[in-house]
Amino acid sequence: MGIGRPSSAPRVRLAPTVAGWLFLVVGAIVCYSAWRSQAAMLFVLFGVMVGAMSLSMAMARRMIAGVELKRDVPEQAWQNQTIHLGYYLRNSRRRGSCLGLSMNERASRSIQSVRGYCVHLPPGSFFRSGARFVARERGRIELDGVEVETCFPFGLIAARRLIQAPATLVVWPAKGQLKRRILICGAVESSSAAPSQATGGQDEFFGLRDYRSNDNPRWIHWRRSANRQAPVIREMCQPLPEILWVILDTALDDLSEIAQTRRERLIRFAGTAIEHTLARGYKVGLALGCSHGPVTIPPIAGKGQMHELLGALATIDINTQCRLEHTVAALRHGSLRDAQVLLIATDGARVDPVALRPIRAHCRSLTVVGDRELPFYFEDDPLAAGEVR
């Protein structure tokens, strides 16, 4: 959420529009003709034109100075999907409406033109305007502010004011579709998963205990309670979730367009696999390399974990130093126990077996997907295919 309010003396910039420049040229011609001919009607016409320009400047400045704005921005969004912004406008003036308002988004990095409109804003009233755009690149977008503009009443002068409302939008990699099952099974789909010590679920039998006043009578074990003075109930628990580690090789041997295109495709595949497995009850962790070194996020479940993992994928920079061996060395071997590992590399056949030896020794299973195997497992987003960050 970005909030912007006008200061006590808001800075309003005035600039002639295309029609305004033409009007000024015609006014100059009328002024010259009146001076040469000394015709009274030409002097009157020139005075009317000067009055119209002055009135346009005064009204436009006064309307823009009385606008308050609050902006609603989503914190995350998928690449190549429509992003909706909301502008909440308020006219702080006691008299006089604001007419012909338009909002233009200012961002630190290039995005498509984002504009919202408000035709009529009565004094003291509120209005919600909307705008939308499509983020074609993954990464972090810093929204600096919103420029409010009006050309009312005559379209001769454009009054603009930049309302500071900083906000950050993280664009996740585009989401494709998985063609094949990469992993063995999900935690919810597995009936052989070991039960956890966290009681309170309704999936696995944990043991028997005495009945308490707030327990559900449905879980009373009647056969065991028959020869007891107090009933006993079945203690249930949830199955232990499966663990998935996604290891992504982000190192670039060259900075050619083809190499970056392949890496972007692998990043989109990693994001799709993470979103898919977290939705099925997995605990998912991520290990990748960046220019400043390896990044490791321990595996947990939940929506918050998805935001953190996809946010890490969205902000991957150009990495030419941190190799796959460094990323693997940063992993704690104990966290790989009973976990499934998905290794995503540009060329899976060229991955050094020595680097994979610690992973194979501790994990439950290892799946290596390279650029050659990727079409078998993954259908890329057609709008993102071939694009380079």
N, C-alpha and C positions, 0 to 999 in steps of 0.2 A: 504494500500500500504506500503510495507516494502522496504527500500532502503539500499543497502550495497555497500561500496566502499573500495578498498584496501588502507591502510595507506602508508606512505612513505617507511616503512620497514615492510611489512606484514609478519606475523609469519606463516611459513610453516612447517608442521610436516612431517617427512619422516619415513616410516615403510616398512619393506620388506613384500611382499605378500607371499602366500603359495609357488608360484613358486620361489620367491626370496630366501626364506629359504632353499628350496631344492638346489637352485643354490649355496648358501653359503656353504652348506654341501659338495656338489661336489667340490667346490673350495678348501675347507679345505683338502679334500682327495687328490686332485691334488698337493697341496702345500706340503703335507707330503710326497707323493710319489716322488716329484721332489727333495726334500731335502735328502731323503734316497738313491735315485738312481743317483742323480746328472745328470739326463738326460736333455739335452738342450731343447728338444721339450716339455717336461713337464713344464719347466720354461716359455717357450713361451706361452703355453696354459694357464698357471696360470696368466700371464700378460694380456692376452686377456680377461680373465674372470674378472680380476680387472678393466680393462678399460671399459668393458661393464657395470659393476655395477656403476662405477663412472659417465659414460655418462648418464645412466638412471637417477641417482640422480640429476645431473645438469640440464638436460632437463626438468624433471618433476617439479623441484623447479621453474625454470624460467617461465614455462608456467602458473603455478598456481598463481604466483606472479603478473601476468599481467591481471588477470581477474577482471572485474567489474560486479556487479550483482544488479539488481533491481527486486523485487518480487511483484507480484500482488496477493493479498489475499482478498477474500470476507469478509465483516464485519459480516454477519450473514449467517447461513445455517440451514437446517432442519436435525434433527437426522436421521440416516440411509439413507441419500441421498448422492450421489456422490458430493464431493467438488473438484473443479478444481483450481489449482494454476498455475500461470504463472511466468516463470523466464526469464528476459531479460538480456542477457549476452553481454558484450562488451570486445573486446581484445584491451587493451590500448597500446600494443607494436607496434612499428613502423615496426619491422621485426620479422618474425617467427610466424607461426600459433600455435594455441592451439588445441590439438587433444585429443580425448578420454575423454572429461569432463563428469562428473556425479555430480548431486546435491542431497544431502541428507538432509532432513528437520530435524531440532532439535526442540523439543517441551518440555515444562515443564511437561506435563502430557503425558501418553503413548497414542500414536496413531499408526495406521498401518504404515508400512514402506512407505515413500514417496520419490520417486527418479525421477529425470529428467535427460535427457541425451543430449549431444551435441557432435557429431562426429568430426566436423571440424569448427573452428572459425578463419578465416583469420585475419591478422593484421588490426586493425582499424575498424573492421566490427562489426555488431550486429547480434544477433541470439535470437529467442524466443523459449524456451523449455517449455513443459507443464508437469504437474504431477497431480495426483488425488488420493484421498483416501476417505474412508467412516468413518464418526464419529459415533461410536456406542454408545456414551454416551452424554447426554445433558450437558451443562455447558459452562464454559469459557476456551478456549485453548489459552495459551500464547506461541507463536512461538518465540523462542529465536534467531535463526539464521539459516543460510544455510551452510553446509559443502561442499565445492567444492573439488573434488578429480580427479586425473588422474593417470594412470599406464603406460602411454606412455613413452618411445617407446617399451620397451621389456617386460613389465608386471612384472618386478622384484621389483620395488620400487613404493609404493603408496604415492604420495604427497598430503597432505590434508591441507586445510586452512578454518577456520571458519570465515565466513563473518557475522558480526552482523547486523541483519535486524529485529528488534523486531516488532511484530504485534500481534493483538488480534482477535480471532475468537470466536463468540458466537454461540453455537449450540443450536437451539431451540428444544423443545420436538417434538418427531415424530408426524406427522400429520396423523390422521385416517379419518374416514368417519362418518357422522351423518346419522343414519337410520331414525329418526323421527324428525318432527318439534318440537323443544322444546319451542319456544316462539310463541307469538300470530301472529306477522307478522313483516316484515321489513319495514323501513321507505319508501323505494321506492315502496313496494308492497301495501302500505296502502293508500287508497284514502280519508280516514276520518281523516288523521293527521292534527292537527291544524297548520295554516300557521304561519310562523315566521315573525318577523319584518324586516328581512333582504331582501330588495327588489333586483330585478335584475334577478330573476329566470324566468322560463317559465311554472310553474306547478300550482300555485294557484293565483286566482284573489285577488289583494290587494286594489285597488282603482283607481281613475281617477286623472290625472294631466295634466297641459298644455304641449303641444308638444315642444320638444327641437330639436336643429339642428342635434344632433348626435343620435336621436332616430330612431328606425326601423319603417318605415311607415306601416308595417304590423299590428302594434298594435294600429293604430288610431281607435278610436271609432267614426264611421261615423255618427251614429244617434245623438249622443250628440254633435258632431261638426257641425251639419247642421245649428243650430241657434246661433252659436258663430262666432266671428270674427277670432279666432285662433283655430286650431284643438286641441282636447284633446286625450290622449292615455290611454290605459289600463295599469296600474302598476301591474306587476306580481311579485310573490315571490315564494320561495321554501318552501315545507312542512317542518314543524318542525321535525327533526330526532327523532326516538325512542331512548330511553336510556336503556342500559343494564348494570347492575352491576353483575360481577362474583365474588362470595365470595368462596374462596377455603380453606378448612380445611386441613392444612398441618401437624398438630400435630401427633406425633407417640407415642402411649402408650408403644410400645416395638420396639426394633430394629431388629427384626427377618427378615429373607429374605422374608417371605410371606407378612408381613406388609409393607415393603418397595416396594415390587412388586405392591401391591394394590395402594399405594400412587402414584407411577410412572404412573400407568394406569389412575388415576384421573387427574394427571397433563397433560397427553397427551390429555385427553378429554377436559380439560379447554382450552388448546391451540387451539384445533380444533374448538371449539365453538367460541372462540375469532376471529380467522381468518375468519370463516364463516359469523359471524354477521357484522364485520367491512366491509367485501366485499359487504354487502347489505345495507350500509348506516347508520348503527347504530352508536351512540356514546356509547363507551364501556369503563367501568371502572373496576378496579380490586382491590380486598382486600384479603390479605393472611397474614399468620403468618410466621415469620422467627425466627431464634435463638436469634436475637437482638431485636425482637419486631414486632408488626404489621406493614405492608406496605400497603399504600393506594394510588392508582393512580386515579385521577378524570377522569370521562368519557368525552372523546372527540372523534372525528372521524378522519379518515385519515390514510395514510400509516405509518407516523411517530409514531402514537399511537400504531399500530400493532407491530412495532419494539420494543417499550418500554415495552409493556405488555408481549410479548413473551420473551423478554430479562429478565424480572422479573421472569417468570416461569422457564427459563433456569438456573437461578442461585439460585434456592431454595435449602437451605442447610438442614441438619438434625435438625429438630425442635421438641424438647421435652418439651418446656416451654410455648410458646405462644399458648394458646388454642383458640377455635372458639369464646368463649365469649369475649376474648380480642380483636380479630379482628373485631367483630361486634361493640364493644364499641368505636373503633377508627373511625367508620364511622360517618359522619355528617348526621343527620336525614333529613336535608333539601335537600341534594343531592339525596335522595331516592324518592322524590316526583315525581309522574308520571313515575317512572322507573320500568322496569321489573328486577327481581332479580333471578339469577341462583345460588343456593347454592349447592356446590359440597362437599360432606363429605364421609368419608370412610364407615360409617354406618348411612344412613339417618334416620332410625327408632330410633336411639339412640340420635339424636340431641335434646338437652334440649329445650322444647317449650318456656321456660322463656327467653332464649337467642334470640329466633326468634320473640318475641313479639314486640320489637322496629321496626323490619323490616316490619312485617305485618301491623303495624299501619301507616306506611308512604309510602310504595311502592304500585305500581299499581297491581303487581302480583308476586307471589313467587313460584318458582319451585325448589324442593329439589331432587337431584339425588345422590344416594348412590351407594355403590359397587354392591348391589343386582339389582338395577334398571339400572345400566350402560349398560349391554348387550342389553337392549331394545332400548336404544338411540344411542349407539356408537359401531362402528366396529373398533377395534384397528388395528394398524399397525402390520402385522404378524411378521415383523423382530424385533420389539421392545417388543412384548409380552413375559413376563417372565424375562426380563432383569432388573437388579438392578443397580442404579447409584453407 
